[in-house]
Amino acid sequence: MFFRQLFDPETSTYTYLIADEISKTAILVDPVLEQVKRDQKLIEELGLTLRYCLETHIHADHITGSGKLRELTGCQSIVPMGANAVCADRKIQHGEALEIGPVVIEAIATPGHTDSHMAYLVNKTHLLTGDSLLIHGCGRTDFQSGNAGTLYNSITQNLFTLPDTTLVYPGHDYRGHMVSTIGEERKFNPRFVGRDRSDFIKLMGNLNLPNPKKIMEAVPANQLCGQAV
């Protein structure tokens, strides 16, 4: 399996390129519009065919590159079941899997940051958590139908039950971290260690975070696969 973590410095967003090295087919997870040329160049250099652009959720902090990449490559745009994105070619639900050769990408429902968020487990070893579980943090829950209690259930019941050695690749990091593990997050993530569900809900309700800079443009654009509105 080919696996590459890519970074957008303006929004601290990670995009993931996953490919089967035999069939030369690939998937991009959470592409960023401003990085489409970079991603397309890398895919061409590696001799890959982009089959899918896969979203973890409807983003509020950046505009997706999936629509532009679909125009350029003919790939399919896939969003989680329940996401408000009529432009998508396909919606994926919990337990469903995408396959590119021997590479299997399984969808795991992780609502809470938004009401239709998905994480993706790649070959049982690499977990792409989007904005649900971050490295020593988690996604906020105060807009886009977010719910702190639901996020607590998603993380503790659907992600922390995976093997401790599972690699955690988040959708963002603002402190220079690139990868963690489920075992490390279970032991050291300050949003969860020593907190029950009610404590977590209270904590998330008092974060008082400013809105993302691009929220007014990003959400409606992402409901159209990245087209400006």
C-alpha positions in Angstrom: 0.0 0.0 0.0 1.2 3.5 -0.8 0.3 6.0 1.9 1.1 9.7 1.8 0.2 12.5 4.3 -0.1 16.0 2.6 -0.5 19.3 4.3 -2.2 22.7 3.6 -0.4 25.3 5.7 -3.2 27.9 5.5 -5.8 25.8 7.2 -3.5 23.2 8.8 -5.5 20.5 7.0 -4.1 17.0 6.2 -5.0 15.3 2.9 -4.3 11.6 2.5 -3.3 9.9 -0.8 -3.8 6.1 -0.6 -3.0 3.9 -3.5 -2.6 0.3 -4.6 0.9 0.0 -6.1 -0.1 -2.9 -8.3 -3.2 -1.6 -10.0 -2.0 2.0 -9.7 -5.4 3.2 -8.5 -5.7 5.8 -5.8 -8.0 7.5 -3.3 -7.7 11.1 -2.0 -9.2 11.8 1.4 -10.2 15.4 2.3 -8.5 17.2 -0.6 -8.2 21.0 -0.4 -9.1 23.3 -3.3 -6.0 25.4 -3.1 -3.8 22.3 -3.3 -5.4 20.6 -6.3 -2.5 21.4 -8.6 -0.1 19.8 -6.1 -2.2 16.7 -5.7 -2.7 16.3 -9.4 1.0 16.7 -10.1 1.9 14.1 -7.5 -0.7 11.6 -8.8 0.6 12.0 -12.3 4.2 11.7 -11.3 3.4 8.5 -9.5 1.6 7.1 -12.5 -1.7 6.7 -10.5 -5.3 6.8 -11.6 -7.5 8.7 -9.1 -10.6 6.7 -8.6 -12.2 8.4 -5.6 -12.2 11.7 -3.6 -13.5 10.8 -0.2 -14.7 13.3 2.4 -14.8 12.7 6.2 -17.5 15.4 6.5 -18.7 18.8 5.2 -15.8 21.0 6.2 -16.2 24.5 7.7 -12.6 25.6 7.6 -11.6 24.9 4.0 -13.1 24.3 0.6 -12.8 20.8 -0.8 -10.9 20.1 -4.0 -13.1 17.1 -4.9 -15.2 18.8 -7.5 -12.2 20.2 -9.3 -10.4 16.9 -9.2 -13.5 15.2 -10.5 -13.4 17.6 -13.5 -9.7 16.9 -14.1 -9.5 13.2 -13.5 -13.0 11.7 -13.8 -12.9 10.4 -10.3 -16.0 9.9 -8.1 -16.8 12.2 -5.2 -18.0 10.4 -2.1 -19.4 11.9 1.1 -20.8 10.3 4.3 -24.4 9.1 4.3 -26.5 12.0 5.6 -24.2 14.8 4.4 -25.9 17.6 2.7 -24.0 17.4 -0.6 -26.3 16.7 -3.6 -23.3 17.1 -5.9 -21.7 13.9 -4.7 -21.6 10.8 -6.9 -22.1 8.5 -4.0 -22.7 8.4 -0.3 -21.0 5.9 2.1 -22.5 4.5 5.2 -21.1 2.9 8.4 -19.5 -0.5 7.8 -19.3 0.0 4.0 -15.9 -0.5 2.4 -14.1 0.8 -0.6 -11.5 -1.4 -2.3 -8.6 -0.5 -4.6 -6.9 -3.8 -5.3 -6.0 -5.3 -1.9 -6.4 -2.0 -0.1 -9.6 -1.9 2.0 -11.0 1.4 3.4 -13.8 0.8 5.9 -16.2 3.6 6.9 -16.7 4.1 10.7 -19.5 6.4 11.8 -18.1 9.1 14.1 -20.9 11.8 14.4 -20.6 14.6 16.9 -18.3 17.2 15.2 -21.0 17.2 12.5 -24.1 14.9 12.4 -22.7 12.8 9.5 -19.0 12.5 10.1 -17.1 9.4 9.1 -13.6 8.1 10.0 -11.9 5.6 7.6 -9.8 2.6 8.7 -7.3 1.6 6.0 -6.2 -2.0 5.9 -7.0 -2.3 9.7 -3.8 -0.3 10.5 -4.2 3.4 9.5 -7.2 5.3 10.9 -8.1 8.6 9.2 -10.1 10.4 11.9 -11.0 13.6 10.1 -12.2 16.2 12.7 -13.5 13.6 15.2 -10.4 12.5 17.1 -7.3 14.8 16.8 -3.9 14.3 18.3 -4.4 15.0 22.0 -7.6 16.8 21.1 -10.9 16.4 19.3 -13.1 18.4 16.9 -15.4 21.1 18.2 -19.1 20.4 18.5 -20.7 23.9 18.5 -22.0 24.2 14.9 -23.2 22.1 11.9 -25.5 20.0 14.1 -22.5 19.0 16.3 -23.3 17.3 19.6 -20.7 16.7 22.4 -22.4 13.7 23.8 -22.6 12.1 20.4 -18.9 12.8 19.8 -18.0 11.2 23.2 -19.9 8.1 22.2 -18.3 8.0 18.8 -14.8 8.2 20.1 -15.1 6.0 23.1 -17.2 3.3 21.5 -16.2 3.3 17.8 -12.5 4.4 17.9 -11.0 3.7 21.3 -12.2 0.1 21.0 -9.7 -0.4 18.1 -6.3 -2.0 18.8 -3.9 0.3 20.6 -1.4 0.0 17.8 -3.8 1.5 15.2 -2.2 4.5 13.7 -4.2 7.8 14.1 -4.0 10.3 11.2 -6.2 13.3 11.9 -7.7 15.8 9.6 -5.9 18.7 11.2 -3.0 19.5 13.5 -2.0 22.9 14.7 1.1 21.9 16.8 3.2 20.0 14.3 2.1 16.5 15.2 1.6 14.1 12.2 0.6 10.8 13.6 -0.4 9.1 16.9 -1.9 5.8 17.9 -5.2 4.8 19.5 -3.2 3.6 22.6 -1.5 7.0 23.0 -4.8 8.8 22.6 -6.5 6.6 25.2 -3.7 7.3 27.7 -2.9 11.0 27.0 -5.7 12.8 25.2 -6.7 15.5 27.7 -10.2 15.8 26.3 -11.0 12.2 27.4 -8.6 11.0 30.1 -10.3 11.1 33.5 -13.6 12.4 32.0 -16.9 10.7 31.8 -19.6 11.7 29.3 -21.1 14.5 31.4 -17.6 15.9 32.1 -16.8 15.9 28.4 -20.1 17.6 27.5 -19.4 20.3 30.1 -15.8 20.8 28.8 -16.9 21.1 25.1 -19.7 23.5 26.1 -17.2 25.9 27.6 -14.5 26.0 24.9 -15.7 29.4 23.5 -13.8 29.0 20.3 -14.0 31.6 17.5 -15.7 30.5 14.2 -13.3 29.3 11.5 -12.4 32.1 9.1 -13.8 30.4 6.1 -17.1 29.1 7.6 -19.4 31.4 5.7 -17.9 30.4 2.3 -16.7 26.9 3.0 -19.9 25.1 4.1 -22.1 26.2 1.2 -19.3 25.6 -1.3 -18.6 22.1 0.1 -22.3 21.3 -0.2 -21.6 21.7 -3.9 -18.3 19.7 -3.9 -16.2 22.8 -3.8 -17.9 25.1 -6.3 -18.1 28.8 -5.4 -21.5 30.1 -4.5 
